[in-house]
Amino acid sequence: MPIRSRIRTVPDWPKKGIMFRDITTLLKDPVGLKLTVNDFVERYKDMDIDVIVGIDSRGFILGGALAYLLEKGFVPVRKKGKLPPETIAETYELEYGTDTIEVVKGSVEDGQKVLVVDDLIATGGTMLAACKLVKKL
């Protein structure tokens, strides 16, 4: 069974007109999770990456597993108010509102090559905000 078929689609959530992709069904399936992480490893194993940044919260699961297997550092990007000071923040647009994410200041060093991981991309707003955060570091 392909990875795509292991992901549940929830229509009209969190608001009408949105087709939410719920990866809970993928994560609870040991074969699906292994296939997904192994696919990421194959895709990025030969790239010059120093640190993996995972976006709250499911990016922690996939990014953490990838960082472990590639023997790279891992940096969490969290929703506002979840990290200890001193943090850097970025506010961005969602397809259903706005949100703010933060990263601990100094968690990525100047010149480090970063791979940003999230569970999925809807509008790209969260990914773009995370990339802006990394550049601010």
VEXLUMTOR-318528 format. One record per residue: residue in three letters; y, x, z of N, C-alpha, C in turn. Coordinates in steps of 0.1 Angstrom, whole numbers, padded with zeros to 4 digits, always signed. Layout:
REM VEXLUMTOR-318528
alaYXZYXZYXZ
...
This chain:
REM VEXLUMTOR-318528
met-0012+0009+0000+0000+0000+0000+0012+0009+0000
pro+0022+0007-0009+0034+0015-0010+0043+0013+0002
ile+0052+0023+0004+0061+0022+0016+0070+0010+0015
arg+0075+0007+0003+0084-0005+0001+0078-0018+0006
ser+0065-0020+0004+0058-0032+0008+0056-0033+0023
arg+0058-0022+0030+0056-0022+0045+0069-0026+0052
ile+0080-0028+0044+0093-0031+0050+0096-0046+0049
arg+0099-0052+0060+0101-0067+0060+0116-0070+0056
thr+0117-0080+0048+0130-0085+0043+0134-0098+0051
val+0146-0098+0057+0150-0109+0065+0163-0115+0058
pro+0161-0126+0051+0173-0132+0044+0183-0138+0053
asp+0196-0137+0049+0207-0143+0057+0208-0138+0071
trp+0206-0125+0073+0208-0119+0086+0214-0105+0085
pro+0224-0101+0092+0230-0108+0104+0239-0119+0100
lys+0242-0121+0087+0250-0133+0083+0245-0137+0069
lys+0249-0149+0065+0245-0155+0053+0249-0146+0041
gly+0239-0145+0032+0241-0137+0020+0236-0123+0021
ile+0232-0119+0033+0227-0105+0034+0212-0105+0035
met+0206-0096+0027+0191-0094+0028+0189-0082+0036
phe+0186-0084+0049+0184-0073+0058+0170-0067+0056
arg+0169-0054+0056+0156-0047+0054+0153-0042+0068
asp+0142-0048+0074+0138-0044+0088+0126-0034+0087
ile+0129-0022+0091+0118-0012+0090+0109-0012+0102
thr+0111-0021+0111+0102-0022+0123+0087-0023+0119
thr+0085-0031+0108+0071-0032+0103+0066-0019+0098
leu+0074-0011+0092+0071+0002+0087+0068+0012+0099
leu+0077+0012+0108+0076+0021+0120+0063+0018+0128
lys+0060+0006+0130+0048+0002+0138+0035+0005+0131
asp+0035+0008+0118+0023+0010+0110+0021+0026+0110
pro+0011+0031+0116+0010+0046+0117+0008+0052+0103
val+0002+0045+0094+0000+0050+0080+0014+0050+0073
gly+0021+0039+0074+0034+0038+0068+0044+0048+0073
leu+0044+0050+0086+0053+0060+0092+0050+0074+0087
lys+0037+0077+0087+0033+0090+0083+0036+0092+0068
leu+0034+0082+0060+0037+0083+0046+0052+0086+0044
thr+0060+0078+0051+0075+0079+0050+0080+0093+0055
val+0075+0098+0066+0080+0111+0071+0075+0122+0062
asn+0062+0121+0057+0057+0131+0048+0065+0132+0035
asp+0069+0120+0030+0077+0119+0018+0090+0126+0020
phe+0097+0124+0032+0109+0131+0035+0107+0146+0036
val+0096+0151+0042+0093+0165+0043+0091+0171+0029
glu+0084+0165+0021+0082+0170+0007+0095+0171+0000
arg+0103+0161+0001+0116+0161-0005+0126+0172-0001
tyr+0126+0175+0012+0136+0184+0018+0130+0198+0022
lys+0117+0200+0022+0112+0212+0027+0117+0225+0021
asp+0121+0225+0008+0126+0237+0002+0141+0238+0001
met+0148+0229+0008+0162+0229+0008+0168+0237+0019
asp+0179+0243+0017+0185+0252+0027+0193+0243+0037
ile+0186+0238+0048+0192+0229+0058+0191+0236+0071
asp+0202+0235+0079+0202+0241+0092+0200+0231+0103
val+0205+0219+0101+0205+0209+0111+0204+0195+0105
ile+0197+0186+0112+0195+0172+0107+0203+0163+0116
val+0212+0155+0110+0220+0145+0118+0213+0131+0116
gly+0210+0125+0127+0204+0111+0126+0213+0101+0131
ile+0215+0090+0123+0224+0079+0127+0217+0069+0135
asp+0224+0065+0146+0220+0055+0156+0215+0042+0148
ser+0204+0037+0152+0194+0042+0160+0181+0046+0153
arg+0178+0040+0142+0165+0043+0135+0166+0056+0128
gly+0178+0061+0125+0179+0074+0120+0174+0085+0129
phe+0174+0081+0143+0169+0091+0153+0154+0092+0150
ile+0147+0082+0147+0132+0082+0146+0129+0090+0134
leu+0134+0087+0122+0131+0094+0110+0137+0108+0110
gly+0149+0109+0114+0156+0122+0114+0149+0132+0124
gly+0146+0126+0136+0139+0134+0146+0126+0140+0142
ala+0118+0131+0136+0105+0135+0131+0106+0146+0120
leu+0116+0144+0111+0118+0153+0100+0123+0167+0106
ala+0132+0166+0115+0137+0179+0121+0126+0186+0128
tyr+0117+0179+0135+0106+0186+0141+0097+0192+0131
leu+0093+0185+0121+0084+0191+0111+0090+0202+0102
leu+0103+0201+0100+0110+0212+0092+0115+0223+0101
glu+0113+0222+0115+0117+0231+0124+0132+0234+0124
lys+0140+0223+0124+0154+0223+0123+0160+0217+0136
gly+0173+0219+0139+0179+0212+0150+0182+0198+0146
phe+0184+0190+0157+0187+0175+0155+0199+0172+0163
val+0208+0164+0156+0221+0160+0162+0222+0145+0161
pro+0223+0137+0172+0224+0123+0171+0239+0118+0168
val+0241+0109+0159+0254+0102+0158+0251+0088+0164
arg+0260+0085+0174+0257+0073+0182+0269+0063+0180
lys+0266+0051+0184+0277+0041+0185+0286+0045+0196
lys+0298+0040+0195+0309+0044+0204+0305+0041+0218
gly+0308+0051+0227+0306+0049+0241+0292+0053+0246
lys+0283+0058+0238+0270+0061+0241+0267+0076+0244
leu+0277+0085+0240+0276+0099+0242+0285+0104+0253
pro+0282+0115+0260+0291+0120+0270+0303+0128+0263
pro+0314+0129+0270+0325+0136+0264+0322+0151+0262
glu+0328+0157+0253+0339+0153+0244+0333+0149+0231
thr+0338+0138+0225+0332+0133+0212+0343+0132+0202
ile+0339+0131+0190+0348+0128+0178+0343+0115+0173
ala+0352+0106+0169+0349+0093+0164+0353+0090+0150
glu+0346+0081+0144+0350+0076+0131+0348+0061+0130
thr+0358+0053+0126+0357+0039+0125+0355+0036+0110
tyr+0346+0026+0107+0343+0024+0093+0340+0009+0091
glu+0340+0005+0078+0337-0009+0075+0322-0011+0073
leu+0317-0023+0078+0304-0027+0075+0304-0039+0065
glu+0293-0043+0060+0293-0054+0051+0296-0067+0059
tyr+0296-0066+0072+0298-0078+0081+0308-0075+0092
gly+0317-0065+0090+0327-0062+0101+0331-0047+0101
thr+0334-0042+0113+0337-0028+0114+0330-0023+0126
asp+0328-0010+0127+0321-0003+0138+0327+0011+0140
thr+0323+0017+0151+0328+0031+0153+0315+0039+0157
ile+0314+0051+0152+0304+0060+0156+0310+0073+0161
glu+0302+0080+0169+0307+0093+0175+0296+0103+0175
val+0301+0116+0176+0292+0127+0177+0298+0137+0187
val+0290+0144+0194+0295+0153+0204+0302+0165+0197
lys+0314+0168+0202+0322+0179+0196+0314+0192+0197
gly+0314+0199+0186+0307+0212+0186+0292+0212+0183
ser+0287+0200+0180+0272+0199+0179+0267+0204+0165
val+0276+0206+0156+0274+0212+0143+0284+0224+0142
glu+0278+0235+0139+0287+0247+0138+0292+0249+0124
asp+0304+0255+0123+0310+0258+0110+0301+0265+0101
gly+0299+0260+0089+0291+0267+0079+0276+0262+0079
gln+0272+0254+0089+0258+0249+0089+0257+0239+0078
lys+0245+0240+0072+0241+0230+0062+0234+0218+0068
val+0239+0206+0066+0235+0194+0073+0229+0184+0063
leu+0218+0178+0068+0212+0166+0061+0214+0154+0071
val+0220+0144+0065+0223+0132+0073+0212+0122+0070
val+0205+0116+0080+0194+0107+0078+0197+0093+0085
asp+0195+0083+0078+0196+0069+0084+0184+0061+0079
asp+0182+0049+0084+0170+0042+0080+0171+0035+0066
leu+0183+0031+0063+0186+0025+0050+0201+0026+0047
ile+0204+0023+0035+0219+0023+0031+0222+0009+0025
ala+0231+0002+0031+0235-0011+0026+0247-0009+0017
thr+0259-0007+0024+0271-0004+0016+0274+0011+0015
gly+0268+0019+0024+0271+0033+0024+0281+0037+0034
gly+0287+0026+0041+0298+0029+0050+0294+0037+0062
thr+0283+0035+0068+0278+0043+0080+0275+0057+0075
met+0269+0059+0064+0266+0072+0059+0279+0080+0056
leu+0288+0073+0050+0301+0080+0047+0308+0084+0060
ala+0308+0075+0070+0315+0078+0083+0308+0089+0089
ala+0294+0090+0089+0287+0101+0095+0291+0114+0088
cys+0292+0114+0075+0296+0126+0068+0310+0130+0071
lys+0319+0121+0073+0332+0124+0077+0333+0130+0091
leu+0324+0125+0100+0323+0131+0113+0319+0145+0113
val+0308+0148+0105+0303+0162+0104+0314+0171+0099
lys+0322+0166+0089+0332+0175+0083+0343+0177+0094
lys+0345+0168+0103+0355+0170+0114+0351+0181+0124
leu+0338+0183+0125+0333+0193+0134+0337+0207+0130
